[in-house]
Amino acid sequence: MLAFLTIEKWPVYPPLETLRVFEVACRHGSYSEAARELHVTHSAVSQRIRQLEEELGLTLFERQGNRMVPTPSGLRLQEGVKGAFSELNAALGNIRTRRTEAEITVSLLPVMAARWLVPRLPRFTARYPRINLHIKTGQSLANFKSDGVDIAIRFGTGDWKGLRVIKLLDEELFSGVQPEPQRRAIAEGARVDVIGAAADRPQRVVARLVQVCRCDA
């Protein structure tokens, strides 16, 4: 006993370029105008139409004076081809839009945006040309539910509940005073308070700079 694999046979359709030539010829009612739009010769259009008519076994155009007018069969085919091309263009446009219009909104401190992020934007755009980056500056913590923010960059220890936190870098901060006013104040017996250190040896303070994003990011 022999076993056979049965595969559904797909219908053979005319080439897409041939259908495109047909649609343009129907729209203009002229092989010459169709050739001008498609940047080909008159004979190339005529040959494509003749091949399509032979393949379908139908007459698609009739000459009326200087015009090539679609027959009833040609009009029915034109309606179907036009609709198919419209759906194809819509699908391709939708794919391109999703691919090229990814948008990310970043919230960060104004000074961080001006001195750190903005100078790096050309390199980011060159590497990710399909991402539109929007910058939103502010002092307070971002509210991901109401601010329309995707990513926020803030100073802190990163222990914010409900958020996924990633350390971005360390920032070194130094305390200091002007030397001349300090000596004058000491000579006068005044007390000078310098946060965390003596005046001649400032204490280094390290602040953590973290990147915050949604938990479900």
C-alpha positions in Angstrom: 0.0 0.0 0.0 1.3 3.4 -1.0 0.8 6.6 1.0 0.7 10.0 -0.6 1.1 13.4 0.8 -1.6 15.7 -0.5 -0.8 19.3 -0.8 -3.3 21.9 -1.8 -2.3 23.4 -5.2 -2.2 27.2 -5.1 -3.6 29.0 -8.2 -1.1 30.6 -10.5 -1.6 34.4 -10.6 -0.2 36.9 -13.2 3.0 38.7 -12.2 2.4 41.6 -9.8 4.2 44.0 -12.2 1.9 42.9 -15.0 -1.1 43.7 -12.9 0.4 47.1 -12.0 0.8 47.9 -15.7 -2.8 46.9 -16.3 -4.1 49.1 -13.4 -2.2 52.1 -14.6 -3.3 51.6 -18.2 -7.0 51.3 -17.1 -6.6 54.5 -15.0 -5.2 56.5 -17.9 -7.1 54.9 -20.7 -3.9 55.2 -22.7 -0.9 52.9 -23.2 1.3 56.0 -23.8 0.2 57.7 -20.6 0.8 54.5 -18.7 4.2 54.1 -20.2 5.0 57.7 -19.2 4.0 57.1 -15.5 5.9 53.8 -15.3 8.9 55.1 -17.1 8.8 52.4 -19.8 8.1 52.3 -23.5 4.7 52.1 -25.2 5.6 48.7 -26.6 6.5 47.4 -23.1 3.0 48.3 -21.8 1.3 46.8 -24.9 3.3 43.6 -24.5 2.3 43.2 -20.8 -1.4 43.8 -21.6 -1.2 41.3 -24.4 0.4 38.6 -22.2 -2.2 39.2 -19.5 -5.1 38.8 -22.1 -3.5 35.6 -23.4 -3.1 34.2 -19.9 -6.7 35.0 -18.9 -8.2 34.2 -22.3 -10.0 37.6 -22.2 -10.0 40.8 -24.1 -9.3 43.6 -21.5 -9.2 46.7 -23.7 -10.9 48.0 -26.8 -9.5 50.9 -29.0 -11.9 53.8 -29.3 -10.2 56.5 -31.3 -7.0 57.4 -29.5 -8.0 55.8 -26.2 -7.8 52.2 -24.9 -11.0 51.6 -23.0 -11.4 48.7 -20.6 -14.0 46.1 -21.6 -16.5 44.9 -19.1 -14.1 42.1 -18.1 -11.3 44.7 -17.9 -13.4 46.8 -15.6 -14.2 43.9 -13.2 -10.5 43.0 -13.1 -9.5 46.6 -12.6 -11.8 46.9 -9.6 -10.3 43.8 -8.0 -6.7 44.8 -8.8 -7.2 48.3 -7.4 -8.6 47.0 -4.2 -5.8 44.5 -3.8 -3.2 47.1 -4.3 -4.9 49.4 -1.8 -4.8 46.7 0.8 -1.2 45.9 0.0 -0.1 49.5 0.3 -2.0 49.9 3.6 -0.3 46.8 5.1 3.1 47.9 4.0 2.5 51.4 5.3 1.4 50.0 8.6 4.6 47.9 8.9 6.8 50.9 8.0 5.0 53.1 10.5 5.5 50.6 13.4 9.1 50.2 12.4 10.0 53.8 12.0 7.9 55.6 14.6 8.9 54.0 17.9 8.7 56.8 20.5 10.3 56.9 23.9 9.8 59.8 26.5 12.6 60.3 28.9 12.2 62.4 32.1 15.2 63.9 33.8 16.6 67.0 35.6 17.1 70.1 33.5 20.8 70.2 34.1 21.2 66.5 33.4 19.3 67.0 30.1 21.4 70.0 29.0 24.8 68.7 30.0 24.6 65.0 29.7 21.8 63.8 27.5 21.5 66.4 24.7 25.2 66.2 23.8 24.8 62.5 23.3 21.6 62.7 21.1 23.4 62.8 17.7 25.2 59.5 18.6 21.9 58.0 19.8 20.1 59.0 16.6 22.8 57.6 14.4 22.6 54.3 16.2 18.8 54.1 16.5 17.4 56.2 13.6 13.9 54.7 14.0 13.4 55.8 17.6 11.9 59.3 18.3 13.2 60.4 21.6 11.2 62.9 23.6 12.8 64.8 26.5 10.8 65.9 29.5 12.5 67.9 32.3 11.4 68.3 35.9 12.6 68.3 39.5 10.0 65.9 41.1 9.9 62.2 40.7 8.1 61.1 37.5 4.6 59.6 37.7 4.5 56.9 35.1 0.7 56.6 35.2 -0.1 60.3 34.5 3.1 61.9 33.0 3.3 59.9 29.8 6.9 59.0 30.7 8.6 55.7 29.7 12.0 56.2 31.4 13.1 58.6 34.2 16.6 59.4 35.3 17.0 60.7 38.9 19.6 61.0 41.7 19.0 58.7 44.6 19.5 55.4 46.2 17.1 53.6 43.9 14.8 52.2 46.5 11.5 53.3 44.9 8.7 50.7 45.3 6.9 49.5 42.2 9.6 50.5 39.8 12.4 48.7 38.1 15.6 50.5 38.9 19.0 50.3 37.1 22.1 52.1 38.3 23.4 54.3 35.5 26.5 55.9 36.9 28.1 57.6 40.0 28.3 61.3 40.4 31.0 62.9 42.6 30.1 66.0 44.5 32.5 68.1 46.6 31.8 70.7 49.3 33.9 73.8 49.5 34.2 77.4 50.6 36.1 80.4 49.3 39.5 80.6 50.9 39.8 84.3 51.7 36.4 84.8 53.5 37.2 81.6 55.4 40.6 82.9 56.7 39.0 86.2 57.6 36.2 84.6 59.5 38.7 82.3 61.4 40.8 85.4 62.3 37.8 87.1 63.7 37.0 84.0 65.8 33.9 83.1 63.9 32.9 79.4 63.5 32.9 78.1 59.9 30.8 75.0 59.3 31.6 72.9 56.3 29.4 70.0 55.7 31.1 66.7 56.5 34.7 68.0 56.5 37.3 70.5 57.6 37.6 73.6 55.4 41.0 72.7 54.1 40.1 69.1 53.2 36.6 68.9 51.7 34.7 65.7 52.1 33.8 63.9 48.9 30.2 62.9 48.6 29.1 60.3 46.1 25.6 60.3 44.9 24.1 57.5 42.9 22.5 58.4 39.6 19.9 55.8 38.7 17.7 55.1 35.7 14.1 54.3 36.6 11.6 52.6 34.3 8.3 50.8 34.7 8.1 47.4 36.4 6.6 45.9 33.3 9.3 47.4 31.0 
